[in-house]
Amino acid sequence: MMIAAHRGYWYTAPENSLKAIEEAITMGADMVEVDSNSTSDKVLVLLHDSALERTSSIEDHPDYDQIKDRIIPNSEPPEKAGQALLANVTWAELNQTDENGMHYVKLKDRHGKIYLEDPFDPNSYQTIPLVPEVLDAVKDKILINLDKADRYLVECWDFIVQKGVEDQTITKGYW
């Protein structure tokens, strides 16, 4: 029998976060399942939903209202999204910081609150991770199942080979 941690160990850390992957490794899971996705500028990240509101603090971004009003990609006729779609946000926007260097977009825990590893340290939050960072985190530690990778198979495969994790990676999606 094998144990797979769905979206990492999301019970103690935000789903699809580096911390959730670390927790899955610590708890002894055999595999971690995570969701690959892409920003509007084609940067591969981990995020399950197409919209950012449930799992992140995108509402705190200074351009949130403008982001919500962007057109849904490939919609005919063109239609405003009404929510912050990952496909409408650039990597730079996701990583924008305030004057103190704090990210606007932080990951939320399973209760919908911004996750802090240390409740007394406001800098101990998690951000949306890049696929290459995730592959570094799992290398020689745990199997990884990259769900939805069919959408970005060539790009994912390039990172998988570059990071040397071919023998511990499963890709999955709709074929």
Residue pairs with C-beta under 8 A, 6 or more apart in sequence:
2 30
2 31
3 28
3 29
3 30
3 31
4 29
4 30
4 31
4 32
4 33
4 145
5 20
5 21
5 23
5 24
5 27
5 29
5 31
5 32
5 33
6 33
7 15
7 16
7 20
7 33
7 34
7 35
7 48
8 15
8 16
8 17
8 19
8 20
8 21
8 23
8 24
8 32
8 34
9 20
9 21
9 23
9 24
9 26
9 27
9 29
10 16
10 20
10 110
11 110
12 20
12 23
13 19
13 20
13 22
13 23
13 109
13 115
13 117
13 126
14 20
14 55
14 107
14 108
14 109
14 110
14 115
14 126
15 48
15 55
15 110
16 34
16 35
16 46
16 47
16 48
16 55
16 107
16 128
16 129
17 46
17 107
17 115
17 126
17 129
18 126
18 129
18 133
18 134
18 137
19 115
19 117
19 126
20 32
21 32
21 34
21 134
21 137
21 138
21 142
22 137
24 32
24 142
25 32
25 138
25 141
25 142
29 142
30 142
30 143
31 142
31 143
31 144
31 145
31 170
32 138
32 142
32 143
32 144
32 145
33 144
33 145
33 147
34 46
34 134
34 144
34 145
34 146
34 147
35 46
35 47
35 48
35 147
35 148
36 44
36 45
36 46
36 131
36 146
36 147
36 148
36 149
36 151
36 152
36 156
37 44
37 45
37 46
37 47
37 48
37 50
37 86
37 148
38 44
38 45
38 86
38 87
38 151
38 152
39 45
39 86
39 87
39 89
39 90
39 91
39 94
40 73
40 86
40 87
40 88
40 89
40 90
41 90
41 91
41 92
42 155
43 90
43 91
43 130
44 130
44 131
44 132
44 152
44 155
44 156
44 159
45 86
45 91
45 94
45 128
45 129
45 130
45 131
46 128
46 129
46 131
46 134
47 55
47 86
47 128
48 55
49 55
49 86
50 85
50 86
50 87
51 81
51 83
51 84
51 85
51 86
52 58
52 83
52 84
52 85
52 86
52 89
52 105
53 59
53 83
53 84
54 108
54 112
55 107
55 108
56 105
56 106
56 107
56 108
56 128
57 104
57 105
57 106
57 107
57 108
57 114
58 64
58 67
58 84
58 89
58 104
58 105
59 84
60 104
60 105
60 106
61 67
61 84
61 93
61 96
61 104
61 105
62 96
62 104
63 93
64 84
67 84
67 88
67 89
67 93
68 80
68 81
68 82
68 83
68 84
69 80
69 81
70 80
70 81
70 85
70 88
71 78
71 79
71 80
71 81
71 88
72 78
72 79
72 80
72 81
72 85
72 88
73 85
73 87
73 88
81 88
93 105
94 105
94 127
94 128
95 103
95 105
95 127
96 103
96 104
96 105
97 103
97 104
98 104
102 122
102 123
103 125
103 127
105 127
105 128
106 114
106 115
106 125
106 126
106 127
107 114
107 115
107 125
107 126
107 127
107 128
108 114
108 115
109 115
114 125
115 125
115 126
116 122
116 124
116 125
117 124
117 125
117 126
118 124
131 146
131 156
131 159
132 159
132 162
132 163
134 144
135 144
135 159
135 160
135 163
135 165
135 169
136 163
138 144
138 165
138 168
139 163
139 164
139 165
139 168
140 168
142 168
143 168
143 169
143 170
144 165
144 168
144 169
144 170
145 169
145 170
145 171
145 172
146 156
146 169
146 170
146 171
146 172
147 172
147 173
148 172
148 173
149 156
149 171
149 172
149 173
150 171
150 172
150 173
150 174
150 175
151 173
153 171
153 173
156 171
157 171
160 166
160 169
